[in-house]
Amino acid sequence: MIKRRFESRLPQYDNEAKIKQAFMILSRVMNDPSIPRNIRRAAMYAIRALSEKNLSPGVRAANAVGILDEVSQDPNMPLHARTLLWNAISILETVKD
């Protein structure tokens, strides 16, 4: 019972708000010239995956996570870019259908 009351006080974000937040993070990555081109390109592909309105939010998020997870293993990625990508991935992993 206590757990239920606490959960109701937490801010509840809908899936589209989470996708929009990840979209903003990925836009920062895509427009940062200090980040290697292949990583910026992967951010662009993830943004395209998030923009496909004919798919459900969960599928769009899963597609973007797949793209970002693959590129996050790149050893040439600057630390700040890796942190931004992990942040976007963690937000997108909470999107459910």
C-alpha positions as CSV (number, residue, x, y, z in Angstrom):
1,M,0.0,0.0,0.0
2,I,2.8,2.4,0.8
3,K,4.5,1.5,-2.4
4,R,1.4,2.4,-4.4
5,R,1.2,5.8,-2.8
6,F,4.8,6.5,-3.5
7,E,4.6,5.4,-7.1
8,S,1.7,7.7,-7.8
9,R,3.8,10.7,-6.7
10,L,6.5,9.9,-9.2
11,P,6.2,11.9,-12.4
12,Q,4.7,9.7,-15.1
13,Y,6.0,10.5,-18.6
14,D,4.3,9.1,-21.6
15,N,6.2,7.3,-24.3
16,E,6.1,10.3,-26.8
17,A,7.7,12.5,-24.1
18,K,10.5,10.0,-23.6
19,I,11.0,9.7,-27.3
20,K,11.2,13.5,-27.6
21,Q,13.7,13.7,-24.8
22,A,15.9,11.1,-26.5
23,F,15.5,12.9,-29.8
24,M,16.9,16.1,-28.2
25,I,19.9,14.2,-26.8
26,L,20.6,12.6,-30.1
27,S,20.3,16.0,-31.9
28,R,23.0,17.3,-29.6
29,V,25.2,14.3,-30.6
30,M,24.5,14.7,-34.3
31,N,25.3,18.4,-34.3
32,D,28.5,18.2,-32.2
33,P,31.6,18.5,-34.6
34,S,33.9,17.0,-31.9
35,I,32.2,13.6,-32.2
36,P,33.4,11.3,-35.0
37,R,31.3,11.2,-38.2
38,N,30.3,7.5,-37.9
39,I,28.8,8.2,-34.4
40,R,27.0,11.3,-35.6
41,R,25.7,9.2,-38.6
42,A,24.4,6.5,-36.1
43,A,22.6,9.3,-34.1
44,M,21.0,10.5,-37.3
45,Y,19.8,6.9,-38.1
46,A,18.5,6.6,-34.6
47,I,16.6,9.8,-35.0
48,R,15.1,8.5,-38.3
49,A,14.0,5.3,-36.5
50,L,12.4,7.4,-33.7
51,S,10.6,9.5,-36.4
52,E,8.8,6.6,-38.1
53,K,5.2,7.3,-37.0
54,N,3.8,4.2,-38.6
55,L,5.4,2.0,-36.0
56,S,4.5,1.8,-32.3
57,P,6.6,3.7,-29.8
58,G,8.1,0.5,-28.3
59,V,9.2,-0.7,-31.7
60,R,10.7,2.7,-32.7
61,A,12.5,2.9,-29.3
62,A,13.8,-0.7,-29.8
63,N,15.1,0.1,-33.3
64,A,16.9,3.2,-32.0
65,V,18.4,1.3,-29.1
66,G,19.8,-1.3,-31.4
67,I,21.5,1.3,-33.6
68,L,22.9,3.2,-30.6
69,D,24.0,0.0,-28.7
70,E,26.1,-1.1,-31.7
71,V,27.9,2.2,-32.1
72,S,28.4,2.7,-28.3
73,Q,31.1,0.0,-28.4
74,D,33.3,2.2,-30.6
75,P,36.7,2.8,-28.9
76,N,37.2,6.1,-30.7
77,M,34.1,7.6,-29.1
78,P,34.8,10.6,-26.8
79,L,33.6,10.1,-23.2
80,H,31.0,12.8,-23.3
81,A,29.5,11.3,-26.4
82,R,29.3,7.9,-24.8
83,T,27.6,9.3,-21.8
84,L,25.0,11.1,-24.0
85,L,24.3,7.9,-25.9
86,W,24.0,5.9,-22.7
87,N,21.6,8.5,-21.4
88,A,19.5,8.3,-24.6
89,I,19.6,4.5,-24.5
90,S,18.4,4.4,-20.8
91,I,15.5,6.7,-21.6
92,L,14.5,4.7,-24.7
93,E,14.7,1.4,-22.8
94,T,11.8,2.6,-20.5
95,V,9.4,3.0,-23.5
96,K,6.9,0.2,-23.5
97,D,3.9,-0.5,-25.8
